[in-house]
Amino acid sequence: VLAEIIEKFVSHLSKSQMDCYFSTGSYKAMDADVKKGNLSSVQKLGVEMTVRYGKYLNLLKEDAENGLCFVLMNCEEFLKQQQRTVVSSLCCLQEHYAGYDWFASSIFLIMSGDREKTLTFLQQFSRLLVSAFLWLPRLHLSMHLPVTTLEYGIHPVYFCSAHHVEMLLKAELPLVCSAFHMSGFTPSQICLQWITQCFWNYMDWSEICHYIAICIFLGPDYQIYMCISVFRHLQQDILKHTEA
């Protein structure tokens, strides 16, 4: 049901010029027989974890690994069309996105391993503003960002979402904010980790689906409210650890 709702919602918005924040060219999927060997070691490990998790949730079938590799390879090629060339020694500014694409993997699971549906959804989704915040590889070396922003190698999720979480945390949860300052660790570092991984390994699958759906339906600012909610939920534990 969730797959159908987000599919229809994104398809509807992507046809409206007012809702399309990013322009995207036409892209035809590469041959379905994409070889796993073309993926990096990080991606291969991510694929194994995703497929294992998907089978545990009874969402994927035996041949799911090839389908996920197909989606990841095509996403990389599709997003390459909108990238700049930046000369830098920073790992995060090399041609390939340094991490694993947790958002595309999450959509693949929501779509029950249907690679065509997943790829179509991601192509339509990439036109919307919320894609910049939910799908981190979306803005990797992106021509939609100023060159000065690109050269720093800092993703907008860090200086937009994570920064606003810190601002809200001061007002909403001052004790948690103080606890972080005392530890010498920033809430934004934790938030960036949560957001990059789409809350995998932190929330149950149904909650991950809620997070993705809420941000798609209500807007990217709900990413910030979600992080604040998690900090509120963890407040007692955080304060206990600070005392100890």
Salt bridges, closest charged atoms under 4 A:
GLU4 OE2 - LYS8 NZ 3.28
GLU7 OE1 - LYS117 NZ 4.00
ASP33 OD2 - LYS35 NZ 2.49
GLU48 OE2 - LYS36 NZ 3.93
GLU62 OE1 - LYS55 NZ 3.47
GLU65 OE2 - LYS36 NZ 3.07
GLU76 OE2 - HIS96 ND1 2.82
GLU77 OE2 - LYS80 NZ 3.34
GLU95 OE2 - LYS80 NZ 3.32
GLU116 OE2 - ARG115 NE 3.77
GLU172 OE1 - ARG232 NH2 3.07
